[in-house]
């Protein structure tokens, strides 16, 4: 073996070693910075998948979007990699514009990867993420309540309504039977809500903006407003049941499906003397374990009235949050503005207080579907979109209401 051959081998071995070492350091760098850069990574990926123009997707962007969608595996069926995600995005865009899904097996295959388990075309993974984000931002109840995604038509659970009885007894005394605790069952079905935004075929053909983003915004606005109303005032008929629809009472093992209502001290107003006492009574009507995560919920006009209340020393009861410029705290508890809560009127239930995460359950059925209809409303193309959601009170002890009445 000549010196030149040895030098060549050493050079080759060094190049292999260098590549392997660089890859090792890249892996270590990725692992080491994962926690610190998680927020930025998600933000960048969300921006990429929501703003990347069609037909101009860089490989790195597609890979990041695919990885992000892979992390949200529940919204995407089948094996997902960079090529699959790219093919699906292209096929879905084609489906929105031209309904070309039936013109080629490759497009059908790409779309079927994102198919909802019960059939049909699922919303593009990144579109579904944007819709969920927008709904969360505009729905106050979702900020406070517990939400879960299921794969069936209902969520079921139990409530432990009482304790087992016990007693003291002497060493040789007889033991009588003690009572067992009572168990209550609850079931929350999901109901279908829909939206049907329309666009002309010419707009879809010529649009230079993100059609997916436009539809996501329109659909999100409609679904959010429907959910807002139902979680507060829904009667449970083909929609979620709201917190204001249950009869008044103190929950007990024999009558659990009631919510306690405390009076404000005057019809359609706070009491003329010591008006803040009603709010203090409301807070301490809630048991201590629930107060730790409790919040107030009221609409903007009611919050304006509450902000004017003062204690005996002339201090406002409501303390603003000067950083966020909204919400703030009332008697040390956060305030959520919910425009679906009623305005102050005689006998109105205008203020809710409680641990809504423990008290109210939101149920989302996995999968948002779009059906493209270019025939029944020419020259418009309809995008019939459905989502299934349910909601109901599961722990009636955890929520209290202030009724604007004398008693």
Helices and strands as residue ranges (DSSP letters): H 3-33, H 38-51, H 59-71, G 73-75, H 82-98, G 100-102, H 105-113, H 125-138, H 140-144, E 146-150, E 154-160, E 183-189, E 191-200, H 201-206, H 211-233, E 260-263, E 265-266, E 269-270, H 277-284, H 288-291, E 295-298, H 300-307, E 318-319, E 329-330, E 333-337, E 349-354, H 356-359, E 360-365, E 369-373, E 380-393, G 396-398, E 399-403
